[in-house]
Amino acid sequence: MLKVAVDAMGGDRAPDAVVTGALLAAKELDAKILLVGQREIVESALSKESFPRSNIEVVPASETVAMDESPSAALRKRDSSLKVAFELLHKGEAQAVVSAGNSGAMMATGMFVLGNLPGVDRPAILIAVPTPGRGTVIIDAGANVDCKPRHLVQFGVMGSVYSERVLGVPTPRIGVLSNGEEEGKGNELTRATSEQLSSTELNYIGYVEGRDIFTGEVDVVVCDGFTGNVALKTMEGLAGFIGSTLKGAFRQTLSSRLGYLLSGRSLRRAYTRLDYTEYGGAPLLGLNGVAIVAHGGSGPKAIKNAIRVGIETVSHDVNRHIIETLGEVAELSSTDDEKLPRRLWRRVRSKLEGKGGGDN
C-alpha cells in the first residue's frame, strides 16, 4: 500500500479541510495517509469527523510555513510540517508528498531535501486542462519566472512523459506558447526553445497560441512560469465569471428557471468537467520524488483528488520515464541534417491533424 505524506498545516483552509480530504482519500483510495503537523491541532481536527481512522497516521511537526512566507525563511524552519513531509519521502517512509501550502516554499524545500532528477535543472509545475480529447497539460504553471531555453526543453520532456503515461496520450504533441503560430513570432526565449525542441525526437509541432490550449490540437504546452501562471489565473477568473453569469441568467425569469430545471443535469456534468477540485493538484515535476501542489483554497474534495494525482504519478513511474527520456533527448539533440526533413514533416502533419479536429 502506498503511503502519502500530507502537509496538514498547508493551505488557506488547513487543517480542517486537509484532514477531511485525507480521511476521504484513506476511505476511497488504496493508500495510507500520513498527516504531518502539530499533533494537538491535527488530532482536534480528526475528532470532528465521523470517518474511520484506519489508514491514517499523525506525524508530529512543531512548525508551520505561512502562505506568504519566503522560501528562504521556510528553509530555516527545521521542523516545519512541509520539511518533515519531504523527509518522510526522502527516507522512503512515504512515496509522495501533497501540500496546499506555499508553493514557492514547497519547491525550495523539495529541492533542498530531495534534490532534482538527473538531467533536470529546475522542477516545474504541471497542470491539466480539460479539452475535447484527453486533456492538455501546461508546464510550467508558476514555479520558474525566469527561464533559459534548455529549461523549457526539459519542461517539454517532462510534460510529454506525464501526458503519455498518466493521461494515456500516444506520442503527445508539444507546442511552445507564443503570440502567434508563425516562426518569426515570440521572443528570444521562445525562438531558441523552438529551435532546440526541433532538434529532438519529441513530437514538437511548433508555436501554439493561448486559444489552442482548449481545442485539442496540442497535448503539451510549454512556457516559462510567469506566462504559465498568468494563463492559469486568467482561466480561473474566466471560469468563475462564466459560472456566475450563467447562474444570474438562469435566475432572471420563470422560463429561465424552468430551463435550468430541464437542463440541470447536463449543466452539472459540464461544471464537473471544469471544476478544478476534480483535478485536485498539480505535479511538481523534476524533483527526485513525487510532490503534488494543491490549490491554496482547496477543500476536502480537492485534497482527496490531489492525493489521487500523487498515487497515479507514483503508480505510472513517471520519474523513471522522465530520466530515461531526458537521456535519449540528450543523445539525439545534436543537429542532424538527414533528420531535419522528417522532423519538419512531422510538425506539418501534426498541425494538419489538429486542424481536422481529430481526437487523441
C-alpha positions as CSV (number, residue, x, y, z in Angstrom):
1,M,0.0,0.0,0.0
2,L,1.4,3.4,-1.0
3,K,2.0,6.0,1.7
4,V,1.3,9.7,1.0
5,A,2.6,12.4,3.4
6,V,0.1,15.2,3.5
7,D,1.0,18.7,4.9
8,A,-1.9,19.1,7.3
9,M,-0.9,22.7,8.1
10,G,-0.7,24.0,4.5
11,G,-3.4,25.9,2.7
12,D,-6.0,28.6,3.4
13,R,-8.4,26.1,4.9
14,A,-6.0,24.0,6.9
15,P,-6.1,21.9,8.9
16,D,-9.8,21.1,8.8
17,A,-10.3,20.8,5.0
18,V,-7.0,19.0,4.7
19,V,-7.8,16.5,7.4
20,T,-11.3,15.8,5.9
21,G,-9.8,15.3,2.5
22,A,-7.2,13.0,3.8
23,L,-9.9,10.9,5.5
24,L,-11.8,10.7,2.2
25,A,-8.7,9.6,0.5
26,A,-8.0,6.9,3.1
27,K,-11.5,5.6,2.7
28,E,-11.7,5.7,-1.1
29,L,-8.1,5.2,-2.3
30,D,-5.7,2.4,-1.8
31,A,-3.2,4.4,0.3
32,K,-2.1,5.1,3.8
33,I,-2.2,8.8,4.7
34,L,0.5,10.4,6.9
35,L,-0.9,13.7,8.3
36,V,2.1,15.9,9.1
37,G,1.5,18.8,11.5
38,Q,1.1,20.0,15.1
39,R,-0.2,16.9,16.8
40,E,-2.8,18.6,19.1
41,I,-4.3,20.7,16.2
42,V,-4.4,17.7,13.8
43,E,-5.9,15.4,16.4
44,S,-8.6,18.1,17.2
45,A,-9.5,18.3,13.5
46,L,-9.7,14.5,13.3
47,S,-12.0,14.4,16.3
48,K,-14.6,16.5,14.5
49,E,-15.0,13.8,11.8
50,S,-17.0,10.6,11.9
51,F,-14.9,8.8,9.3
52,P,-12.9,5.8,10.5
53,R,-9.3,6.5,11.1
54,S,-7.9,3.3,9.5
55,N,-5.0,4.0,7.2
56,I,-4.4,7.4,8.9
57,E,-1.3,8.2,10.9
58,V,-0.4,11.6,12.5
59,V,3.3,12.5,12.2
60,P,4.3,15.4,14.5
61,A,5.9,18.6,13.3
62,S,6.2,21.6,15.6
63,E,6.4,24.5,13.0
64,T,4.3,25.7,10.1
65,V,5.1,27.7,6.9
66,A,2.8,30.7,6.3
67,M,1.3,31.2,2.8
68,D,3.2,34.5,2.4
69,E,6.5,33.3,3.8
70,S,9.6,33.5,1.7
71,P,11.3,30.2,0.6
72,S,14.5,31.1,2.4
73,A,12.5,31.7,5.7
74,A,10.7,28.4,5.2
75,L,14.1,26.6,4.7
76,R,15.3,27.8,8.1
77,K,12.4,26.0,9.8
78,R,13.9,22.6,10.5
79,D,10.7,21.1,11.9
80,S,8.0,22.5,9.7
81,S,5.2,20.3,8.5
82,L,6.4,20.7,4.9
83,K,10.0,19.8,5.7
84,V,9.0,16.8,7.8
85,A,6.7,15.6,5.0
86,F,9.6,15.7,2.4
87,E,12.0,14.0,4.9
88,L,9.5,11.1,5.1
89,L,9.6,10.9,1.3
90,H,13.4,11.1,1.3
91,K,13.7,8.3,3.8
92,G,11.4,6.0,1.9
93,E,8.7,6.2,4.6
94,A,6.3,7.8,2.1
95,Q,6.1,7.6,-1.7
96,A,4.5,11.1,-2.4
97,V,4.0,14.5,-0.7
98,V,0.9,16.6,-1.0
99,S,0.6,20.2,0.2
100,A,-1.9,23.1,-0.4
101,G,0.5,25.5,1.2
102,N,3.1,27.9,0.0
103,S,4.2,26.6,-3.5
104,G,7.5,28.6,-3.5
105,A,8.4,27.1,-0.1
106,M,7.4,23.7,-1.4
107,M,9.6,23.9,-4.4
108,A,12.6,25.2,-2.3
109,T,12.1,22.6,0.4
110,G,11.7,19.8,-2.1
111,M,14.9,20.7,-3.9
112,F,16.8,21.1,-0.6
113,V,15.6,17.7,0.9
114,L,15.3,15.6,-2.3
115,G,17.4,17.3,-5.0
116,N,16.4,17.2,-8.7
117,L,16.1,14.3,-11.1
118,P,19.3,13.7,-13.2
119,G,19.2,16.0,-16.2
120,V,16.7,18.4,-14.7
121,D,17.9,21.9,-13.8
122,R,14.6,23.2,-12.4
123,P,11.4,21.5,-11.3
124,A,8.2,22.8,-12.9
125,I,4.5,22.8,-12.1
126,L,2.3,20.9,-14.5
127,I,-1.5,21.5,-14.7
128,A,-4.0,19.5,-16.7
129,V,-6.7,21.4,-18.6
130,P,-9.9,19.8,-19.8
131,T,-10.2,19.6,-23.6
132,P,-12.2,17.7,-26.2
133,G,-9.6,14.9,-26.1
134,R,-7.8,13.5,-23.1
135,G,-6.7,16.8,-21.7
136,T,-3.9,19.3,-22.4
137,V,-1.1,19.9,-19.9
138,I,0.6,23.3,-19.3
139,I,4.2,23.3,-17.9
140,D,5.5,25.5,-16.2
141,A,2.5,27.0,-14.4
142,G,4.3,29.1,-11.9
143,A,7.5,27.6,-10.5
144,N,10.1,29.4,-12.6
145,V,9.6,33.1,-13.6
146,D,12.9,33.4,-15.5
147,C,13.9,30.5,-17.7
148,K,16.5,29.6,-20.3
149,P,15.7,27.6,-23.5
150,R,17.2,24.4,-22.0
151,H,14.8,24.6,-19.1
152,L,11.8,24.8,-21.4
153,V,13.1,21.8,-23.4
154,Q,13.3,19.9,-20.1
155,F,9.7,21.0,-19.3
156,G,8.7,19.7,-22.7
157,V,10.2,16.3,-21.9
158,M,8.5,16.1,-18.5
159,G,5.2,17.2,-19.8
160,S,5.3,14.7,-22.7
161,V,6.1,11.9,-20.3
162,Y,3.2,12.8,-18.0
163,S,0.8,13.2,-20.9
164,E,1.7,9.8,-22.3
165,R,2.0,7.8,-19.1
166,V,-0.8,9.3,-16.9
167,L,-3.3,10.7,-19.4
168,G,-2.7,8.0,-22.0
169,V,-1.9,10.2,-24.9
170,P,0.2,8.4,-27.6
171,T,3.1,10.5,-28.9
172,P,2.0,13.7,-27.3
173,R,2.1,16.8,-29.5
174,I,4.3,19.6,-27.9
175,G,3.9,23.3,-28.6
176,V,5.6,26.4,-27.3
177,L,3.2,29.1,-26.1
178,S,3.7,32.2,-28.1
179,N,1.9,35.3,-29.5
180,G,1.4,33.6,-32.9
181,E,2.0,30.4,-34.9
182,E,4.4,31.9,-37.4
183,E,8.1,31.0,-36.9
184,G,9.0,34.7,-36.6
185,K,6.8,35.3,-33.7
186,G,7.7,35.1,-30.0
187,N,10.8,36.4,-28.2
188,E,14.4,35.3,-27.9
189,L,13.4,32.6,-25.3
190,T,10.6,31.1,-27.4
191,R,12.6,31.2,-30.6
192,A,15.6,29.5,-29.1
193,T,13.4,26.9,-27.3
194,S,11.6,26.2,-30.6
195,E,14.9,25.6,-32.4
196,Q,16.2,23.3,-29.7
197,L,12.9,21.3,-29.5
198,S,13.0,20.9,-33.3
199,S,16.3,19.1,-33.0
200,T,15.0,16.4,-30.7
201,E,12.9,13.3,-31.4
202,L,10.0,14.7,-29.5
203,N,6.7,15.3,-31.3
204,Y,7.2,19.1,-31.5
205,I,4.7,20.9,-33.6
206,G,5.9,24.5,-33.3
207,Y,4.3,27.6,-31.7
208,V,0.8,27.5,-30.3
209,E,-1.4,30.3,-29.1
210,G,-3.5,30.6,-25.9
211,R,-6.7,29.7,-27.7
212,D,-5.1,26.4,-28.8
213,I,-4.9,25.2,-25.2
214,F,-8.6,24.2,-25.3
215,T,-9.0,22.9,-28.9
216,G,-7.3,19.6,-28.5
217,E,-4.8,20.5,-31.2
218,V,-1.8,20.3,-28.8
219,D,-1.2,17.9,-25.8
220,V,1.7,19.7,-24.0
221,V,2.0,23.5,-23.9
222,V,5.5,24.7,-22.8
223,C,6.2,28.1,-21.3
224,D,8.0,29.9,-18.6
225,G,6.4,30.0,-15.2
226,F,5.4,33.7,-15.5
227,T,3.5,33.2,-18.7
228,G,2.0,29.9,-17.5
229,N,0.8,31.3,-14.2
230,V,-0.8,34.3,-15.9
231,A,-2.6,31.9,-18.3
232,L,-3.7,29.8,-15.3
233,K,-5.1,32.7,-13.3
234,T,-6.8,34.1,-16.4
235,M,-8.5,30.7,-16.9
236,E,-9.6,30.5,-13.3
237,G,-11.1,34.0,-13.5
238,L,-12.9,33.3,-16.7
239,A,-14.3,30.1,-15.4
240,G,-15.7,31.9,-12.4
241,F,-17.1,34.7,-14.5
242,I,-18.9,32.3,-16.8
243,G,-20.3,30.4,-13.9
244,S,-21.7,33.4,-12.1
245,T,-23.0,34.8,-15.4
246,L,-24.9,31.6,-16.1
247,K,-26.3,31.4,-12.6
248,G,-27.6,35.0,-12.9
249,A,-29.1,34.3,-16.3
250,F,-31.0,31.2,-15.1
251,R,-32.4,33.2,-12.1
252,Q,-33.8,36.1,-14.1
253,T,-37.2,34.8,-15.2
254,L,-39.6,32.0,-14.6
255,S,-38.9,30.5,-18.0
256,S,-35.1,30.6,-17.4
257,R,-35.6,28.9,-14.1
258,L,-37.6,26.2,-15.8
259,G,-34.9,25.9,-18.4
260,Y,-32.4,25.3,-15.7
261,L,-34.5,22.5,-14.2
262,L,-34.7,20.8,-17.6
263,S,-31.0,21.1,-18.3
264,G,-29.6,21.0,-14.8
265,R,-28.1,17.5,-15.1
266,S,-26.2,18.4,-18.3
267,L,-25.0,21.7,-16.8
268,R,-23.8,19.9,-13.6
269,R,-21.8,17.4,-15.8
270,A,-20.2,20.3,-17.7
271,Y,-19.4,22.1,-14.4
272,T,-17.8,18.9,-13.0
273,R,-15.5,18.8,-16.1
274,L,-14.4,22.4,-15.5
275,D,-14.2,22.2,-11.7
276,Y,-10.6,22.4,-10.5
277,T,-11.4,20.4,-7.4
278,E,-12.0,17.4,-9.6
279,Y,-8.3,17.6,-10.8
280,G,-7.0,18.1,-7.3
281,G,-3.4,19.0,-7.6
282,A,-0.5,19.9,-9.9
283,P,2.6,17.6,-10.0
284,L,5.8,19.4,-9.3
285,L,7.8,17.5,-11.8
286,G,11.6,17.3,-11.8
287,L,12.1,16.6,-8.1
288,N,13.8,13.4,-7.1
289,G,10.4,12.2,-5.7
290,V,6.7,12.8,-6.3
291,A,5.3,16.1,-5.0
292,I,1.8,17.5,-5.6
293,V,0.9,21.1,-5.3
294,A,-2.7,21.6,-4.3
295,H,-4.6,24.9,-4.8
296,G,-4.3,27.1,-1.8
297,G,-8.0,27.3,-1.4
298,S,-8.5,23.5,-1.6
299,G,-11.5,22.0,0.1
300,P,-11.7,18.3,1.1
301,K,-12.6,17.0,-2.4
302,A,-9.6,18.9,-3.9
303,I,-7.3,17.5,-1.3
304,K,-8.6,13.9,-1.9
305,N,-8.0,14.3,-5.6
306,A,-4.6,15.8,-5.1
307,I,-3.7,12.6,-3.2
308,R,-5.1,10.6,-6.1
309,V,-2.9,12.5,-8.5
310,G,0.1,11.7,-6.3
311,I,-0.8,8.0,-6.3
312,E,-1.2,8.0,-10.1
313,T,2.1,9.7,-10.6
314,V,3.9,7.1,-8.5
315,S,2.0,4.2,-10.0
316,H,2.9,5.2,-13.5
317,D,6.6,5.5,-12.6
318,V,6.7,9.0,-14.2
319,N,10.1,10.0,-12.7
320,R,11.8,6.9,-14.1
321,H,10.4,7.6,-17.6
322,I,11.5,11.3,-17.3
323,I,15.0,10.2,-16.6
324,E,15.1,7.8,-19.5
325,T,13.6,10.3,-22.0
326,L,15.9,13.1,-20.9
327,G,18.8,10.7,-21.6
328,E,17.5,9.9,-25.0
329,V,17.0,13.5,-25.9
330,A,20.5,14.4,-24.8
331,E,21.9,11.7,-27.0
332,L,19.8,12.8,-30.0
333,S,19.8,16.5,-29.6
334,S,22.8,17.2,-31.8
335,T,21.6,18.6,-35.1
336,D,21.4,16.0,-37.9
337,D,20.6,17.3,-41.5
338,E,19.2,14.0,-42.5
339,K,16.7,14.0,-39.7
340,L,15.5,17.6,-40.3
341,P,13.1,17.0,-43.2
342,R,11.4,14.2,-41.2
343,R,11.0,16.5,-38.2
344,L,9.6,19.3,-40.4
345,W,7.1,16.9,-42.0
346,R,6.0,15.6,-38.6
347,R,5.3,19.2,-37.4
348,V,3.3,19.9,-40.6
349,R,1.3,16.6,-40.3
350,S,0.5,17.2,-36.6
351,K,-0.8,20.7,-37.4
352,L,-3.0,19.3,-40.2
353,E,-4.3,16.6,-38.0
354,G,-5.1,19.1,-35.3
355,K,-6.9,21.4,-37.7
356,G,-9.0,18.4,-38.7
357,G,-10.3,18.1,-35.1
358,G,-9.1,14.5,-34.6
359,D,-9.4,13.2,-31.1
360,N,-6.4,11.8,-29.3
